[in-house]
Amino acid sequence: MLEFLPKDVREGLEAARLRDLKKRSRLRLEIEGQSFPILRRWKDGFSIPADSVLHLRGLVDIYDGPRHVFQALIVATTVENGELNCDFKRHSPVSEKPALDFWRDENAPVGYLPSA
C-alpha cells in the first residue's frame, strides 16, 4: 500500500519508523569502542541502522542499558528497510562469576572448621 504514496512521504515514514525503533531500544552493540543501537532482536540475530556501518563482522559485546548481556560472534547479512541484519555465528551470556572447571556437589559443606 505504501507504493502508492509519493516517494518523499514513503521516505519520511521510513525515517520515522527507524527513529521510533531507536528510541524504544535499550539494547546496544559495542565493537572496537563504537556503540550502535540495536533496533530489533530475534533468536538468531539482530538489526542495527544501516547508515551507521557498512560492513559488520566479528566479536561484539551486547549491552542492555549498562548491563553486559552477551558476547557474540556475528556476520552482517542483508540490508532491508534501512536496517543492517546481522546473524549470530555464536552468542553466549556473560556471567559475573568465573566459569567452574569442576562439578560442585549441591550437598557439599560450605566451609570446614579448623582442627583444634
GROMACS elastic network, one bead per residue, 0.5 to 0.9 nm:
[ bonds ]
;  ai    aj funct       b0    kb
    1     4     6  0.60132   500
    1     5     6  0.77939   500
    2     5     6  0.54550   500
    2     6     6  0.85456   500
    2    10     6  0.66402   500
    3     6     6  0.77617   500
    3     7     6  0.82444   500
    3    10     6  0.78650   500
    4     7     6  0.88348   500
    5     8     6  0.83468   500
    5     9     6  0.64126   500
    5    10     6  0.63579   500
    6     9     6  0.54102   500
    6    10     6  0.64090   500
    6    11     6  0.88202   500
    7    10     6  0.51477   500
    7    11     6  0.62057   500
    7    12     6  0.85927   500
    8    11     6  0.50917   500
    8    12     6  0.61031   500
    8    13     6  0.86434   500
    9    12     6  0.50153   500
    9    13     6  0.61821   500
    9    14     6  0.86207   500
   10    13     6  0.51386   500
   10    14     6  0.61908   500
   10    15     6  0.86198   500
   11    14     6  0.50852   500
   11    15     6  0.61085   500
   11    16     6  0.85718   500
   12    15     6  0.51195   500
   12    16     6  0.61636   500
   12    17     6  0.86225   500
   13    16     6  0.51022   500
   13    17     6  0.61870   500
   13    18     6  0.87530   500
   14    17     6  0.50570   500
   14    18     6  0.62966   500
   14    19     6  0.85842   500
   14    81     6  0.75354   500
   14    82     6  0.79873   500
   15    18     6  0.52284   500
   15    19     6  0.60982   500
   15    20     6  0.85992   500
   15    82     6  0.85370   500
   16    19     6  0.50245   500
   16    20     6  0.61199   500
   16    21     6  0.86633   500
   17    20     6  0.51580   500
   17    21     6  0.63174   500
   17    22     6  0.87867   500
   18    21     6  0.50688   500
   18    22     6  0.62666   500
   18    23     6  0.87564   500
   18    39     6  0.77886   500
   18    49     6  0.76828   500
   18    81     6  0.89637   500
   18    82     6  0.77205   500
   18    83     6  0.83206   500
   19    22     6  0.51794   500
   19    23     6  0.63964   500
   19    24     6  0.89025   500
   20    23     6  0.51982   500
   20    24     6  0.63622   500
   20    25     6  0.87744   500
   21    24     6  0.53207   500
   21    25     6  0.62083   500
   21    38     6  0.85075   500
   21    39     6  0.53959   500
   21    40     6  0.77213   500
   22    25     6  0.55346   500
   22    26     6  0.84004   500
   22    37     6  0.63589   500
   22    38     6  0.73682   500
   22    39     6  0.58307   500
   22    48     6  0.89685   500
   22    49     6  0.85538   500
   23    26     6  0.80294   500
   23    39     6  0.88825   500
   24    39     6  0.81688   500
   25    28     6  0.78496   500
   25    37     6  0.70350   500
   25    38     6  0.64895   500
   25    39     6  0.60629   500
   25    40     6  0.77457   500
   25    64     6  0.88395   500
   26    37     6  0.76300   500
   26    38     6  0.77481   500
   26    39     6  0.89507   500
   26    63     6  0.80545   500
   26    64     6  0.55501   500
   26    65     6  0.54814   500
   27    36     6  0.88549   500
   27    37     6  0.62414   500
   27    38     6  0.53835   500
   27    39     6  0.78472   500
   27    40     6  0.87689   500
   27    41     6  0.88287   500
   27    62     6  0.69059   500
   27    63     6  0.55648   500
   27    65     6  0.63396   500
   28    35     6  0.65834   500
   28    36     6  0.55317   500
   28    38     6  0.50497   500
   28    39     6  0.85421   500
   28    48     6  0.87864   500
   28    61     6  0.84224   500
   28    62     6  0.57742   500
   28    63     6  0.53138   500
   28    64     6  0.65731   500
   28    65     6  0.74944   500
   29    34     6  0.81192   500
   29    35     6  0.55344   500
   29    36     6  0.51040   500
   29    37     6  0.62028   500
   29    38     6  0.64717   500
   29    48     6  0.84689   500
   29    60     6  0.67676   500
   29    61     6  0.58475   500
   29    63     6  0.64033   500
   30    33     6  0.64116   500
   30    34     6  0.55099   500
   30    36     6  0.64748   500
   30    37     6  0.89156   500
   30    60     6  0.59445   500
   30    61     6  0.52360   500
   30    62     6  0.63464   500
   30    63     6  0.77482   500
   31    34     6  0.53786   500
   31    35     6  0.66300   500
   31    36     6  0.85476   500
   31    58     6  0.85864   500
   31    59     6  0.74126   500
   31    60     6  0.51477   500
   31    61     6  0.66012   500
   32    35     6  0.84999   500
   32    60     6  0.82383   500
   36    48     6  0.67895   500
   36    49     6  0.78283   500
   36    52     6  0.73227   500
   36    53     6  0.87951   500
   37    47     6  0.87791   500
   37    48     6  0.61384   500
   37    49     6  0.75007   500
   38    41     6  0.71909   500
   38    46     6  0.67747   500
   38    47     6  0.58372   500
   38    49     6  0.77023   500
   38    62     6  0.88041   500
   39    46     6  0.73951   500
   39    47     6  0.55746   500
   39    48     6  0.53726   500
   39    49     6  0.71466   500
   39    83     6  0.80102   500
   40    45     6  0.86676   500
   40    46     6  0.54673   500
   40    47     6  0.53529   500
   40    48     6  0.74223   500
   41    44     6  0.81826   500
   41    45     6  0.60054   500
   41    47     6  0.65134   500
   42    45     6  0.54205   500
   42    46     6  0.58747   500
   42    47     6  0.88772   500
   43    46     6  0.82313   500
   43    88     6  0.88348   500
   44    86     6  0.85514   500
   44    87     6  0.57586   500
   44    88     6  0.55525   500
   44    89     6  0.82948   500
   44    90     6  0.87903   500
   45    74     6  0.80946   500
   45    85     6  0.73078   500
   45    86     6  0.54875   500
   45    88     6  0.52074   500
   45    89     6  0.88762   500
   46    84     6  0.84180   500
   46    85     6  0.59287   500
   46    86     6  0.54960   500
   46    87     6  0.67102   500
   46    88     6  0.82524   500
   47    50     6  0.84591   500
   47    83     6  0.58517   500
   47    84     6  0.53195   500
   47    86     6  0.58802   500
   47    87     6  0.87174   500
   48    51     6  0.87869   500
   48    52     6  0.78257   500
   48    53     6  0.86352   500
   48    82     6  0.87025   500
   48    83     6  0.55787   500
   48    84     6  0.53191   500
   48    85     6  0.67426   500
   48    86     6  0.80070   500
   49    52     6  0.56914   500
   49    53     6  0.76457   500
   49    82     6  0.61906   500
   49    84     6  0.58916   500
   49    85     6  0.88201   500
   50    53     6  0.59911   500
   50    54     6  0.66849   500
   50    79     6  0.66575   500
   50    80     6  0.84057   500
   50    81     6  0.86626   500
   50    82     6  0.52742   500
   50    85     6  0.84152   500
   51    54     6  0.70833   500
   51    82     6  0.72343   500
   51    83     6  0.80403   500
   51    84     6  0.83998   500
   53    56     6  0.69370   500
   53    84     6  0.82836   500
   54    84     6  0.82157   500
   55    75     6  0.86133   500
   55    76     6  0.64912   500
   55    84     6  0.87153   500
   56    74     6  0.76966   500
   56    75     6  0.62625   500
   56    76     6  0.52961   500
   56    77     6  0.88810   500
   56    84     6  0.88032   500
   56    86     6  0.78410   500
   57    60     6  0.84088   500
   57    73     6  0.75539   500
   57    74     6  0.54415   500
   57    76     6  0.60352   500
   57    86     6  0.84501   500
   58    72     6  0.80332   500
   58    73     6  0.52884   500
   58    74     6  0.54046   500
   58    75     6  0.66177   500
   59    71     6  0.71103   500
   59    72     6  0.56209   500
   59    74     6  0.64803   500
   60    70     6  0.84120   500
   60    71     6  0.58601   500
   60    72     6  0.53853   500
   60    73     6  0.63316   500
   60    74     6  0.73537   500
   61    68     6  0.72639   500
   61    69     6  0.77577   500
   61    70     6  0.59587   500
   61    72     6  0.63486   500
   61    73     6  0.89313   500
   62    67     6  0.87690   500
   62    68     6  0.62475   500
   62    69     6  0.57701   500
   62    70     6  0.50804   500
   62    71     6  0.61801   500
   62    72     6  0.75680   500
   63    66     6  0.63633   500
   63    67     6  0.55074   500
   63    69     6  0.52811   500
   63    70     6  0.70123   500
   64    67     6  0.52819   500
   64    68     6  0.64906   500
   64    69     6  0.63777   500
   65    68     6  0.80910   500
   68    71     6  0.82426   500
   68    93     6  0.86700   500
   68    94     6  0.66923   500
   68    95     6  0.88360   500
   69    92     6  0.85978   500
   69    93     6  0.58406   500
   69    94     6  0.55857   500
   69    95     6  0.83051   500
   70    91     6  0.64632   500
   70    92     6  0.55980   500
   70    94     6  0.53503   500
   71    90     6  0.85856   500
   71    91     6  0.57474   500
   71    92     6  0.56454   500
   71    93     6  0.64791   500
   71    94     6  0.66002   500
   72    88     6  0.66083   500
   72    89     6  0.75335   500
   72    90     6  0.57145   500
   72    92     6  0.63654   500
   72    93     6  0.86503   500
   73    87     6  0.86104   500
   73    88     6  0.59312   500
   73    89     6  0.54327   500
   73    90     6  0.53245   500
   73    91     6  0.62409   500
   74    86     6  0.63800   500
   74    87     6  0.56007   500
   74    89     6  0.54346   500
   74    90     6  0.71803   500
   74    91     6  0.83066   500
   75    85     6  0.88032   500
   75    86     6  0.55662   500
   75    87     6  0.55767   500
   75    88     6  0.67024   500
   75    89     6  0.71502   500
   76    79     6  0.85871   500
   76    84     6  0.68895   500
   76    85     6  0.60060   500
   76    87     6  0.63513   500
   76    88     6  0.89697   500
   77    84     6  0.74076   500
   77    85     6  0.57703   500
   77    86     6  0.55274   500
   77    87     6  0.67780   500
   78    83     6  0.82212   500
   78    84     6  0.59300   500
   78    85     6  0.53666   500
   78    86     6  0.73922   500
   79    82     6  0.64718   500
   79    83     6  0.55002   500
   79    85     6  0.60890   500
   80    83     6  0.53112   500
   80    84     6  0.66132   500
   80    85     6  0.74304   500
   81    84     6  0.85142   500
   87    90     6  0.88070   500
   88    91     6  0.63470   500
   94    97     6  0.89257   500
   95    98     6  0.70819   500
   95    99     6  0.80281   500
   97   100     6  0.87217   500
  100   103     6  0.73984   500
  100   104     6  0.83215   500
  104   107     6  0.87596   500
  104   108     6  0.75707   500
  105   108     6  0.52747   500
  105   109     6  0.89284   500
  106   109     6  0.87199   500
  107   110     6  0.87883   500
  108   111     6  0.87293   500
  109   112     6  0.71649   500
  113   116     6  0.87740   500
